[in-house]
Amino acid sequence: MTTENNTSPQGDDQLNDIVKPLDEAVYQLAQEPASSKAAKLPQVMDTARQVLLQPGGCAAIEARAATFEEAGVFLGSDWETPQYLVPSLTTFALKSPDPIVVVIEAMSELRLLAVAKGDYVHDSVSAEHAHHYLTQVMALNLWLLFSAPSEAERETQGKLANIPRQLFQHLAEGIGYVYIVDRLIDEIWRILKQRPIQVDAIKQMITQIALCQTNPDIDLGASGQGATRLVSSLYGPTQACQEDPGVDIYRERLERMDNAALQAEATGFARAMHDTGLVSPYHPVLLRHLLDASDHLVSEALGLSSTGRDCLLCYRELVHALIRGGVFPATAQAVYGLALLLERGILYQAPVAPAIWRQLGLKLSEWSQARLNIAYGEMASPRARLLEGVLCMLGLPLGVGQGNNPTCQSARALSMWAYNDPDYLLQMVAWAARDDEIIMHFEGQPISSMASLSGVATELPMDLDPVSLIVVPHLDRIYAEMGRRCIGREGDPHRWVNPEFHGWWSGRGFRINVDVGTGKLIHVDDFLRHFYVSYHPYYNGNQPLIHPQPAGIAVTDSAGRFIGWHAITILRASIDPEGNMRIYFYNPNNDSGQDWGDDVIVSTAGNGERFGEASLLFEQFVSRLYIYHFDPLESGELATIPDDEIEQVKGYLYRSWGRDRLPPTDLQAEEGPLPDGPPE
């Protein structure tokens, strides 16, 4: 039996332990008459789910495809006739909160993969038909190849959301990337425009594309035309490394170059890095070599503007120490983080440079070192790995992602501190990485992350950037403890927690449009009008937002149905290139480009967004808002807001998550229950 992901012997043993009960359950199902198979099916589905969650589980299911079908796994279901399956419906099945639906869909795809590869001769489906079907399925669900589960998936599926991702990795290896490469390239560029800190999954996809290009048995034809820039940015950005010779050979070539050649190398690397947001492993080799050459070439290799160059020259020793301590081929993204850090000019803030010097010499606790080694391996030291994370977070404060974890509050806090208060972020990193404890204060009382009870996350998150990996478990427990200390207070606890947790700049004014006890909408008009006079430039005296503000949104799916509450940061309100007023915000949910239904589609590029920002038209954004903060001392005139604008927002609200939250009025209470739809 073949396995995927190079599973260890221990992993194989664990998989075998689960596969045996599955084989027994399938055997018992096969012995049952058709009329009583339904009673045995749940046991088969449950054990199959456990297998699919294991590395190599998809290969195990694929190898047993014929046995499953003959036993009657698909009998009486829509999957019984694979020749009639519709590719576009797979998205809904794989997103289902019902484990049986997800598992049976995965088993069906793996059955068709066996058919497409010729390992299973099916009576109703040819190998060609199965291959074409799977190609369509892959193209329609490319996001499953390399994106973490969305907020909606986490809320509705939990760990079940990992099954579609392992399934699609296996399908891609089985049917070949050549058939989906164009869609894959478009998706990679869309994600890269958001400039995430974590790019390992994207690099893996680019590597797969590179393997397709170099494989003589694969003819890409007209596809993959946009892949060259992606592949070269990692494996050959410049003439001296264009054939991907390996870092040792490249280092030797650098020794023989004159200044003109080094200048060309520096310019080539900088252009590739800033074009894609990706850093080649060769780039750190060049940068370390240039430390002994000239600061001008170091600046060129980082692609700095006049702002960045001035910062480099003012803090030359610190920058050199950062390159020597944190920039290696295994931590290549640190180069991009360092470049953007210098471009932000934050070293001119008095506490930041000393705090980074402290970070360079920080002695990590055993727990922190173990966490970093487990998550990232030992190709770089834990100290270098954490330093890479610090540089990337300070350079890309809007690139922080929460991973597949319900820790949006903690991710938002890290992003906000990196964006607005970098020395405070560095203090948090020092406490967490060195002391294994963070102490914050809530209304004057200290809260220790080690003395607090469990946080929002039920287990330690691992799929995070290095800083988040170390700091988030502490922040999560403190955030949860602050919430517990608000138990018994009237209203939403975020009113008191957010300013204490995120920082003094969080407005002490607070609005919510949901009754905490009943979940029904309340004070909708007042809520909307206060937001307009606080944030809309036309109604707040054209006052730009000074500090990023925490806010809460009601996340909806593509059908406009309520999914859950989610933490975001409001960054600014501004006119977009089309002349429309938009809200630009930070969403910690890994990929900000989401469809929230009713044509409310979050934009991440093309509408005036800066790297890492998401945006919506002002009225669309407000329709998904349920809490926000504002300065109560800076109030506008509520009556200046046109009624038609408020009604437009309410339309979006009542057609989506507010549909079932309309509060009954006295008149309705007398006349009967609420109508199913919004009031007209």
LOLUMTOR-103031 format. One line per field, with one value per residue (C-alpha): x, y, z; residue number from 1; residue in three letters. Coordinates in pm, whole numbers, always signed. Layout:
! residues N
east <- [X,...]
north <- [Y,...]
up <- [Z,...]
k <- [NUM,...]
r <- [ALA,...]
! end
This chain:
! residues 680
east <- [+0,+134,+137,+177,+374,+663,+497,+725,+718,+537,+280,+241,+173,-87,-253,-252,-413,-703,-725,-781,-1111,-1213,-1150,-1353,-1639,-1643,-1640,-1940,-2119,-2059,-2221,-2543,-2837,-2912,-3213,-3006,-2678,-2781,-2745,-2380,-2285,-2221,-1947,-1780,-1804,-1664,-1360,-1306,-1307,-1032,-827,-869,-738,-409,-109,-134,-504,-615,-386,-528,-886,-793,-637,-966,-1199,-1333,-1387,-1585,-1811,-1877,-1960,-2232,-2082,-2247,-2567,-2883,-2699,-2628,-2277,-2407,-2404,-2069,-2137,-2400,-2203,-2174,-1829,-1968,-2158,-1840,-1771,-2093,-2033,-1676,-1787,-2068,-2077,-2206,-1908,-2082,-2128,-1763,-1633,-1852,-1757,-1388,-1428,-1607,-1327,-1067,-1269,-1265,-892,-840,-1053,-862,-527,-652,-630,-1007,-1209,-1555,-1873,-2021,-1724,-1429,-1080,-1103,-1433,-1302,-988,-1186,-1425,-1142,-971,-1287,-1322,-964,-1003,-1322,-1168,-811,-826,-822,-470,-291,-521,-599,-966,-1173,-1365,-1681,-1512,-1361,-1697,-1898,-1649,-1369,-1105,-1324,-1199,-859,-1001,-1069,-719,-544,-775,-684,-312,-347,-567,-318,-36,-256,-397,-108,-77,-49,-427,-489,-174,-331,-596,-333,-108,-392,-476,-113,-86,-414,-283,+60,-100,-212,+152,+105,+388,+344,+431,+555,+240,+266,+630,+529,+278,+537,+776,+513,+474,+853,+862,+594,+797,+1116,+955,+1008,+705,+473,+369,+219,+129,-15,-78,+150,+256,+237,+445,+788,+800,+691,+938,+1228,+1161,+1246,+1492,+1668,+1601,+1936,+2176,+2424,+2169,+1917,+1984,+1937,+2295,+2269,+2376,+2730,+2808,+2639,+2852,+3165,+3046,+2998,+3361,+3469,+3235,+3334,+3123,+2928,+2827,+2732,+2524,+2335,+2275,+2152,+1912,+1775,+1704,+1539,+1314,+1199,+1139,+930,+742,+619,+675,+878,+1248,+1481,+1718,+1999,+1911,+2045,+2370,+2418,+2316,+2560,+2835,+2763,+2811,+3184,+3143,+2943,+2629,+2522,+2502,+2324,+2066,+2034,+1985,+1707,+1544,+1527,+1394,+1552,+1364,+1495,+1849,+1859,+1734,+1996,+2278,+2158,+2131,+2407,+2543,+2195,+2102,+2427,+2366,+2014,+2145,+2417,+2181,+1859,+1911,+1997,+1872,+1637,+1499,+1495,+1171,+1358,+1510,+1170,+1070,+1390,+1347,+991,+1086,+1345,+1097,+849,+1114,+1010,+1372,+1347,+1101,+1327,+1242,+1244,+1618,+1711,+1426,+1556,+1907,+1752,+1581,+1914,+2062,+1747,+1792,+1497,+1335,+1349,+976,+1008,+1300,+1111,+800,+998,+1190,+873,+693,+977,+1244,+1607,+1748,+1779,+1830,+1522,+1671,+1717,+1370,+1211,+1414,+1284,+932,+995,+1133,+843,+581,+732,+769,+432,+200,-107,+28,-41,-276,-456,-410,-675,-743,-1020,-764,-860,-844,-479,-378,-548,-361,-22,-99,-220,+89,+324,+136,+90,+316,+615,+816,+520,+510,+882,+822,+552,+786,+1061,+831,+678,+998,+1230,+1006,+724,+482,+307,+145,-115,-348,-724,-870,-559,-539,-256,-338,-69,-85,+48,-197,-500,-729,-761,-808,-1036,-823,-869,-518,-185,-187,+103,+21,+140,+427,+717,+607,+246,+358,+527,+303,-53,-98,-26,-248,-529,-539,-521,-800,-1022,-947,-1043,-1371,-1428,-1377,-1663,-1912,-2217,-2183,-2462,-2384,-2102,-1766,-1569,-1669,-1425,-1185,-1081,-927,-744,-627,-537,-424,-519,-598,-906,-1197,-1378,-1706,-1873,-2172,-2338,-2647,-2719,-2883,-2640,-2915,-3147,-2925,-3186,-3099,-3135,-3089,-3003,-3056,-2865,-2581,-2549,-2574,-2307,-2073,-2124,-2049,-1746,-1585,-1731,-1520,-1828,-1996,-1709,-1553,-1317,-1116,-897,-879,-574,-534,-657,-971,-1090,-1432,-1647,-1825,-2092,-1931,-2166,-2120,-2171,-2545,-2552,-2617,-2472,-2155,-2015,-1858,-1513,-1255,-1114,-934,-1070,-772,-911,-1202,-1118,-1231,-1140,-1023,-1386,-1487,-1672,-1622,-1472,-1366,-1020,-966,-739,-879,-665,-840,-538,-709,-918,-1079,-1417,-1773,-2013,-2324,-2567,-2284,-2078,-1743,-1436,-1168,-796,-650,-759,-969,-698,-590,-241,-63,-257,-571,-919,-1194,-1566,-1791,-1878,-2245,-2159,-1902,-2136,-2403,-2176,-2061,-2200,-1962,-1722,-1535,-1524,-1413,-1716,-1564,-1559,-1923,-2089,-2442,-2648,-2922,-2685,-2685,-2931,-3211,-3161,-2803,-2920,-3196,-2945,-2729,-3034,-3129,-2793,-2832,-3186,-3107,-2818,-2732,-3004,-3282,-3369,-3276,-3548,-3690,-4069,-4248,-4551,-4770,-4622,-4660,-5031,-5076,-4861,-4508,-4246,-4246,-3969,-3815,-3707,-3969,-4054]
north <- [+0,+341,+629,+1002,+1273,+1035,+904,+773,+408,+524,+701,+385,+181,+429,+423,+43,+32,+238,+66,-278,-179,-15,-336,-528,-279,-295,-676,-678,-430,-656,-950,-759,-774,-449,-379,-365,-211,+133,+15,-80,+228,+474,+250,+238,+615,+683,+458,+593,+946,+850,+701,+1010,+1233,+1039,+1099,+833,+782,+894,+638,+367,+456,+473,+128,-14,+172,-137,-316,-24,+2,-372,-373,-112,+204,+419,+214,+425,+759,+1022,+879,+539,+659,+837,+894,+1153,+1340,+1718,+1870,+2202,+2029,+1892,+2229,+2210,+1847,+1910,+2213,+2023,+2011,+1653,+1412,+1144,+1377,+1489,+1134,+981,+1266,+1203,+829,+892,+1119,+860,+591,+799,+858,+481,+459,+742,+574,+242,+62,+9,-80,+59,-57,+293,+530,+520,+623,+924,+1039,+999,+1196,+1478,+1492,+1513,+1784,+1994,+1927,+2035,+2353,+2446,+2388,+2509,+2692,+2350,+2287,+2547,+2762,+2706,+2656,+2973,+3109,+2948,+2609,+2626,+2707,+2446,+2165,+2179,+1913,+1775,+2065,+1892,+1600,+1798,+1944,+1610,+1473,+1744,+1715,+1346,+1412,+1667,+1415,+1151,+1332,+1575,+1949,+1996,+1996,+2262,+2470,+2784,+2811,+2735,+3016,+3270,+3164,+3190,+3544,+3637,+3517,+3676,+4017,+3999,+3954,+3686,+3613,+3238,+3137,+2779,+2631,+2870,+2776,+2410,+2481,+2672,+2382,+2148,+2379,+2384,+2004,+1997,+2235,+2031,+1688,+1570,+1343,+1639,+1862,+2180,+2303,+2653,+2631,+2761,+3074,+3284,+3041,+3154,+3459,+3256,+2974,+3204,+3416,+3112,+2910,+3150,+3522,+3625,+3518,+3364,+3124,+3088,+2714,+2659,+2542,+2512,+2761,+2627,+2671,+3011,+3120,+3027,+3227,+3535,+3519,+3569,+3861,+4224,+4517,+4546,+4182,+4208,+4516,+4319,+4032,+4268,+4446,+4118,+3970,+4288,+4312,+3950,+3984,+4300,+4174,+3855,+3886,+3564,+3534,+3290,+3083,+3234,+3586,+3545,+3406,+3723,+3952,+3795,+3819,+4189,+4276,+4283,+4472,+4794,+4929,+5060,+4704,+4586,+4859,+4753,+4389,+4490,+4709,+5011,+5355,+5670,+5616,+5263,+5359,+5638,+5401,+5142,+5396,+5531,+5183,+5011,+4794,+4676,+4588,+4396,+4209,+4119,+3982,+3780,+3650,+3583,+3574,+3227,+3018,+2837,+3171,+3351,+3543,+3740,+3941,+4070,+4141,+4338,+4539,+4641,+4712,+4961,+5109,+5169,+5372,+5229,+5213,+5589,+5527,+5549,+5215,+4997,+4967,+4876,+4625,+4459,+4447,+4263,+4025,+3946,+3833,+3681,+3347,+3130,+2897,+2523,+2522,+2793,+2617,+2288,+2452,+2615,+2297,+2088,+2334,+2427,+2161,+2217,+2356,+2689,+2752,+2843,+3188,+3255,+3120,+3349,+3644,+3575,+3581,+3910,+4078,+3954,+4064,+4410,+4443,+4287,+4367,+4295,+3956,+3782,+3483,+3288,+2950,+2686,+2814,+3017,+3275,+3575,+3803,+3715,+3739,+4078,+4198,+4094,+4264,+4580,+4603,+4542,+4809,+5067,+4988,+4776,+4805,+4666,+4367,+4309,+4318,+4052,+3833,+3867,+3773,+3475,+3336,+3391,+3370,+3141,+3391,+3712,+3937,+4189,+4403,+4418,+4719,+4743,+4375,+4155,+3850,+3584,+3367,+3074,+3118,+3160,+2878,+2748,+2988,+2990,+2730,+2377,+2270,+2436,+2585,+2480,+2618,+2971,+3205,+3189,+3486,+3373,+3020,+3141,+3431,+3331,+3055,+3314,+3583,+3335,+3242,+3607,+3708,+3428,+3525,+3887,+3758,+3546,+3853,+4023,+3747,+3898,+4237,+4359,+4367,+4238,+4178,+4320,+4664,+4624,+4361,+4521,+4845,+4652,+4374,+4569,+4907,+5251,+5369,+5147,+5387,+5381,+5443,+5114,+5017,+4681,+4601,+4257,+4181,+3949,+3757,+3690,+3734,+3967,+4293,+4609,+4982,+4926,+5284,+5431,+5180,+5264,+5642,+5649,+5445,+5684,+5996,+5825,+5675,+5817,+6116,+6290,+6298,+6318,+6641,+6457,+6330,+6030,+5737,+5792,+5455,+5116,+5015,+4667,+4568,+4258,+4129,+3869,+3633,+3500,+3238,+3284,+3244,+3521,+3279,+3354,+3158,+3317,+3623,+3731,+3989,+4236,+4572,+4884,+5057,+5347,+5481,+5628,+5684,+5398,+5445,+5432,+5718,+5501,+5522,+5202,+5067,+4911,+4655,+4378,+4026,+3768,+3486,+3390,+3470,+3786,+3740,+3594,+3588,+3688,+3660,+3913,+4041,+4134,+4009,+4117,+4270,+4235,+4406,+4644,+4878,+5086,+4822,+4830,+4498,+4294,+4505,+4384,+4623,+4657,+4938,+5137,+5031,+4664,+4660,+4823,+4564,+4288,+4488,+4408,+4584,+4875,+5126,+5504,+5813,+5937,+6288,+6327,+6307,+6421,+6517,+6199,+6375,+6453,+6089,+6049,+5803,+5629,+5536,+5384,+5194,+5056,+4920,+4772,+4599,+4418,+4340,+4200,+3992,+3816,+3746,+3975,+3788,+3572,+3830,+4088,+4190,+4162,+4496,+4545,+4546,+4223,+4066,+4136,+4030,+3719,+3594,+3768,+3715,+3498,+3785,+4141,+4414,+4593]
up <- [+0,-94,+147,+105,+283,+366,+680,+953,+1067,+1378,+1159,+949,+1261,+1376,+1035,+1026,+1369,+1232,+893,+1048,+1214,+887,+693,+950,+933,+552,+564,+798,+572,+273,+456,+522,+281,+97,+318,+639,+517,+645,+1005,+952,+748,+1039,+1176,+834,+795,+1142,+1098,+745,+889,+1133,+848,+629,+907,+917,+685,+417,+489,+143,-21,+205,+106,-263,-250,-115,-355,-529,-198,-55,-356,-373,-1,-59,+90,-178,-209,-208,-209,-474,-501,-616,-978,-1026,-1396,-1299,-1031,-1081,-1009,-885,-604,-446,-281,-81,+18,+134,+338,+505,+887,+855,+888,+684,+386,+394,+429,+158,-80,-10,-60,-389,-515,-418,-595,-912,-870,-867,-1180,-1351,-1280,-1418,-1085,-1069,-1378,-1312,-1485,-1520,-1548,-1786,-1683,-1915,-1766,-1411,-1495,-1656,-1360,-1107,-1311,-1294,-921,-860,-1062,-875,-532,-570,-237,-66,-193,+12,+222,+587,+681,+681,+977,+840,+806,+1154,+1309,+1118,+1062,+1320,+1254,+977,+761,+738,+539,+217,+230,+265,-2,-253,-190,-272,-577,-712,-686,-847,-1150,-1200,-1155,-1529,-1562,-1303,-1325,-1479,-1208,-948,-1072,-1060,-706,-593,-726,-556,-220,-267,-326,+37,+148,+415,+657,+617,+263,+304,+150,-146,-194,-200,-476,-677,-631,-775,-1075,-1120,-1114,-1382,-1597,-1568,-1605,-1967,-1938,-1872,-2159,-2016,-2362,-2344,-1972,-1702,-1888,-1573,-1371,-1487,-1262,-959,-1016,-1095,-785,-574,-778,-1013,-973,-1122,-1395,-1152,-1005,-1285,-1326,-948,-883,-504,-237,-205,-573,-573,-277,-471,-772,-555,-447,-809,-891,-927,-808,-1132,-1121,-753,-834,-1099,-855,-583,-818,-956,-615,-487,-791,-759,-385,-402,-706,-539,-165,-183,-105,-277,-57,-263,-150,+209,+66,-136,+150,+395,+134,+80,+447,+378,+51,+85,+248,-91,-225,+91,+30,-334,-236,+2,-263,-33,-113,+30,+356,+397,+297,+555,+822,+722,+745,+1079,+1231,+1035,+1318,+1415,+1058,+1010,+1336,+1223,+895,+1067,+1336,+1147,+770,+636,+342,+582,+707,+374,+437,+703,+416,+308,+667,+725,+406,+493,+854,+730,+485,+769,+955,+1290,+1410,+1457,+1741,+2046,+2215,+1902,+1828,+2190,+2197,+1880,+2028,+2322,+2082,+1917,+2248,+2393,+2566,+2473,+2724,+2664,+2598,+2331,+2163,+2157,+2010,+1731,+1649,+1639,+1414,+1177,+1207,+1292,+966,+1149,+1519,+1725,+1789,+1415,+1341,+1599,+1472,+1123,+1264,+1446,+1132,+921,+1173,+1211,+834,+747,+1039,+826,+716,+1047,+1016,+1286,+1117,+1174,+1525,+1694,+1807,+1594,+1900,+1969,+1601,+1581,+1891,+1749,+1419,+1592,+1812,+1519,+1323,+1596,+1894,+1780,+2101,+2297,+2060,+2117,+2493,+2458,+2254,+2515,+2801,+2620,+2462,+2759,+3067,+2946,+3097,+3004,+3264,+3152,+3362,+3358,+3538,+3754,+3845,+3703,+3492,+3443,+3134,+3338,+3626,+3396,+3302,+2946,+2657,+2354,+2172,+2306,+2208,+2139,+1787,+1564,+1217,+1294,+1220,+1470,+1681,+1698,+1778,+2096,+2201,+2103,+2367,+2638,+2486,+2433,+2800,+2912,+2672,+2801,+3162,+3094,+2957,+3265,+3487,+3304,+3386,+3548,+3382,+3164,+2793,+2578,+2756,+2461,+2585,+2873,+2736,+2406,+2545,+2819,+2586,+2271,+2398,+2522,+2167,+2151,+2182,+2514,+2338,+2249,+2036,+1979,+1775,+1921,+2254,+2432,+2608,+2314,+2008,+1855,+1683,+1893,+1835,+1469,+1351,+1643,+1590,+1220,+1258,+1530,+1308,+1017,+1224,+1381,+1071,+748,+628,+485,+826,+1078,+958,+722,+1019,+918,+1156,+1374,+1545,+1420,+1604,+1706,+1576,+1550,+1243,+1185,+935,+671,+401,+27,+78,+339,+626,+969,+1057,+1369,+1532,+1419,+1529,+1275,+1282,+1112,+951,+750,+546,+208,-149,-386,-747,-865,-637,-384,-8,+131,+468,+467,+741,+863,+881,+1066,+880,+660,+329,+338,-3,+89,-44,+233,+19,-135,-360,-51,-178,+16,-206,-139,-447,-721,-507,-343,-91,+55,+113,+369,+367,+286,+183,+127,+20,+332,+342,+281,+559,+810,+731,+867,+1171,+1515,+1758,+1727,+1942,+1905,+2092,+2289,+2310,+1932,+1832,+1513,+1420,+1378,+1185,+896,+782,+489,+559,+226,+320,+647,+468,+217,+499,+672,+348,+339,+709,+690,+382,+559,+921,+1058,+883,+1183,+1447,+1398,+1737,+1769,+1807,+2022,+1714,+1585,+1928,+1906,+1547,+1540,+1482,+1272,+896,+750,+557,+637,+673,+353]
k <- [1,2,3,4,5,6,7,8,9,10,11,12,13,14,15,16,17,18,19,20,21,22,23,24,25,26,27,28,29,30,31,32,33,34,35,36,37,38,39,40,41,42,43,44,45,46,47,48,49,50,51,52,53,54,55,56,57,58,59,60,61,62,63,64,65,66,67,68,69,70,71,72,73,74,75,76,77,78,79,80,81,82,83,84,85,86,87,88,89,90,91,92,93,94,95,96,97,98,99,100,101,102,103,104,105,106,107,108,109,110,111,112,113,114,115,116,117,118,119,120,121,122,123,124,125,126,127,128,129,130,131,132,133,134,135,136,137,138,139,140,141,142,143,144,145,146,147,148,149,150,151,152,153,154,155,156,157,158,159,160,161,162,163,164,165,166,167,168,169,170,171,172,173,174,175,176,177,178,179,180,181,182,183,184,185,186,187,188,189,190,191,192,193,194,195,196,197,198,199,200,201,202,203,204,205,206,207,208,209,210,211,212,213,214,215,216,217,218,219,220,221,222,223,224,225,226,227,228,229,230,231,232,233,234,235,236,237,238,239,240,241,242,243,244,245,246,247,248,249,250,251,252,253,254,255,256,257,258,259,260,261,262,263,264,265,266,267,268,269,270,271,272,273,274,275,276,277,278,279,280,281,282,283,284,285,286,287,288,289,290,291,292,293,294,295,296,297,298,299,300,301,302,303,304,305,306,307,308,309,310,311,312,313,314,315,316,317,318,319,320,321,322,323,324,325,326,327,328,329,330,331,332,333,334,335,336,337,338,339,340,341,342,343,344,345,346,347,348,349,350,351,352,353,354,355,356,357,358,359,360,361,362,363,364,365,366,367,368,369,370,371,372,373,374,375,376,377,378,379,380,381,382,383,384,385,386,387,388,389,390,391,392,393,394,395,396,397,398,399,400,401,402,403,404,405,406,407,408,409,410,411,412,413,414,415,416,417,418,419,420,421,422,423,424,425,426,427,428,429,430,431,432,433,434,435,436,437,438,439,440,441,442,443,444,445,446,447,448,449,450,451,452,453,454,455,456,457,458,459,460,461,462,463,464,465,466,467,468,469,470,471,472,473,474,475,476,477,478,479,480,481,482,483,484,485,486,487,488,489,490,491,492,493,494,495,496,497,498,499,500,501,502,503,504,505,506,507,508,509,510,511,512,513,514,515,516,517,518,519,520,521,522,523,524,525,526,527,528,529,530,531,532,533,534,535,536,537,538,539,540,541,542,543,544,545,546,547,548,549,550,551,552,553,554,555,556,557,558,559,560,561,562,563,564,565,566,567,568,569,570,571,572,573,574,575,576,577,578,579,580,581,582,583,584,585,586,587,588,589,590,591,592,593,594,595,596,597,598,599,600,601,602,603,604,605,606,607,608,609,610,611,612,613,614,615,616,617,618,619,620,621,622,623,624,625,626,627,628,629,630,631,632,633,634,635,636,637,638,639,640,641,642,643,644,645,646,647,648,649,650,651,652,653,654,655,656,657,658,659,660,661,662,663,664,665,666,667,668,669,670,671,672,673,674,675,676,677,678,679,680]
r <- [MET,THR,THR,GLU,ASN,ASN,THR,SER,PRO,GLN,GLY,ASP,ASP,GLN,LEU,ASN,ASP,ILE,VAL,LYS,PRO,LEU,ASP,GLU,ALA,VAL,TYR,GLN,LEU,ALA,GLN,GLU,PRO,ALA,SER,SER,LYS,ALA,ALA,LYS,LEU,PRO,GLN,VAL,MET,ASP,THR,ALA,ARG,GLN,VAL,LEU,LEU,GLN,PRO,GLY,GLY,CYS,ALA,ALA,ILE,GLU,ALA,ARG,ALA,ALA,THR,PHE,GLU,GLU,ALA,GLY,VAL,PHE,LEU,GLY,SER,ASP,TRP,GLU,THR,PRO,GLN,TYR,LEU,VAL,PRO,SER,LEU,THR,THR,PHE,ALA,LEU,LYS,SER,PRO,ASP,PRO,ILE,VAL,VAL,VAL,ILE,GLU,ALA,MET,SER,GLU,LEU,ARG,LEU,LEU,ALA,VAL,ALA,LYS,GLY,ASP,TYR,VAL,HIS,ASP,SER,VAL,SER,ALA,GLU,HIS,ALA,HIS,HIS,TYR,LEU,THR,GLN,VAL,MET,ALA,LEU,ASN,LEU,TRP,LEU,LEU,PHE,SER,ALA,PRO,SER,GLU,ALA,GLU,ARG,GLU,THR,GLN,GLY,LYS,LEU,ALA,ASN,ILE,PRO,ARG,GLN,LEU,PHE,GLN,HIS,LEU,ALA,GLU,GLY,ILE,GLY,TYR,VAL,TYR,ILE,VAL,ASP,ARG,LEU,ILE,ASP,GLU,ILE,TRP,ARG,ILE,LEU,LYS,GLN,ARG,PRO,ILE,GLN,VAL,ASP,ALA,ILE,LYS,GLN,MET,ILE,THR,GLN,ILE,ALA,LEU,CYS,GLN,THR,ASN,PRO,ASP,ILE,ASP,LEU,GLY,ALA,SER,GLY,GLN,GLY,ALA,THR,ARG,LEU,VAL,SER,SER,LEU,TYR,GLY,PRO,THR,GLN,ALA,CYS,GLN,GLU,ASP,PRO,GLY,VAL,ASP,ILE,TYR,ARG,GLU,ARG,LEU,GLU,ARG,MET,ASP,ASN,ALA,ALA,LEU,GLN,ALA,GLU,ALA,THR,GLY,PHE,ALA,ARG,ALA,MET,HIS,ASP,THR,GLY,LEU,VAL,SER,PRO,TYR,HIS,PRO,VAL,LEU,LEU,ARG,HIS,LEU,LEU,ASP,ALA,SER,ASP,HIS,LEU,VAL,SER,GLU,ALA,LEU,GLY,LEU,SER,SER,THR,GLY,ARG,ASP,CYS,LEU,LEU,CYS,TYR,ARG,GLU,LEU,VAL,HIS,ALA,LEU,ILE,ARG,GLY,GLY,VAL,PHE,PRO,ALA,THR,ALA,GLN,ALA,VAL,TYR,GLY,LEU,ALA,LEU,LEU,LEU,GLU,ARG,GLY,ILE,LEU,TYR,GLN,ALA,PRO,VAL,ALA,PRO,ALA,ILE,TRP,ARG,GLN,LEU,GLY,LEU,LYS,LEU,SER,GLU,TRP,SER,GLN,ALA,ARG,LEU,ASN,ILE,ALA,TYR,GLY,GLU,MET,ALA,SER,PRO,ARG,ALA,ARG,LEU,LEU,GLU,GLY,VAL,LEU,CYS,MET,LEU,GLY,LEU,PRO,LEU,GLY,VAL,GLY,GLN,GLY,ASN,ASN,PRO,THR,CYS,GLN,SER,ALA,ARG,ALA,LEU,SER,MET,TRP,ALA,TYR,ASN,ASP,PRO,ASP,TYR,LEU,LEU,GLN,MET,VAL,ALA,TRP,ALA,ALA,ARG,ASP,ASP,GLU,ILE,ILE,MET,HIS,PHE,GLU,GLY,GLN,PRO,ILE,SER,SER,MET,ALA,SER,LEU,SER,GLY,VAL,ALA,THR,GLU,LEU,PRO,MET,ASP,LEU,ASP,PRO,VAL,SER,LEU,ILE,VAL,VAL,PRO,HIS,LEU,ASP,ARG,ILE,TYR,ALA,GLU,MET,GLY,ARG,ARG,CYS,ILE,GLY,ARG,GLU,GLY,ASP,PRO,HIS,ARG,TRP,VAL,ASN,PRO,GLU,PHE,HIS,GLY,TRP,TRP,SER,GLY,ARG,GLY,PHE,ARG,ILE,ASN,VAL,ASP,VAL,GLY,THR,GLY,LYS,LEU,ILE,HIS,VAL,ASP,ASP,PHE,LEU,ARG,HIS,PHE,TYR,VAL,SER,TYR,HIS,PRO,TYR,TYR,ASN,GLY,ASN,GLN,PRO,LEU,ILE,HIS,PRO,GLN,PRO,ALA,GLY,ILE,ALA,VAL,THR,ASP,SER,ALA,GLY,ARG,PHE,ILE,GLY,TRP,HIS,ALA,ILE,THR,ILE,LEU,ARG,ALA,SER,ILE,ASP,PRO,GLU,GLY,ASN,MET,ARG,ILE,TYR,PHE,TYR,ASN,PRO,ASN,ASN,ASP,SER,GLY,GLN,ASP,TRP,GLY,ASP,ASP,VAL,ILE,VAL,SER,THR,ALA,GLY,ASN,GLY,GLU,ARG,PHE,GLY,GLU,ALA,SER,LEU,LEU,PHE,GLU,GLN,PHE,VAL,SER,ARG,LEU,TYR,ILE,TYR,HIS,PHE,ASP,PRO,LEU,GLU,SER,GLY,GLU,LEU,ALA,THR,ILE,PRO,ASP,ASP,GLU,ILE,GLU,GLN,VAL,LYS,GLY,TYR,LEU,TYR,ARG,SER,TRP,GLY,ARG,ASP,ARG,LEU,PRO,PRO,THR,ASP,LEU,GLN,ALA,GLU,GLU,GLY,PRO,LEU,PRO,ASP,GLY,PRO,PRO,GLU]
! end
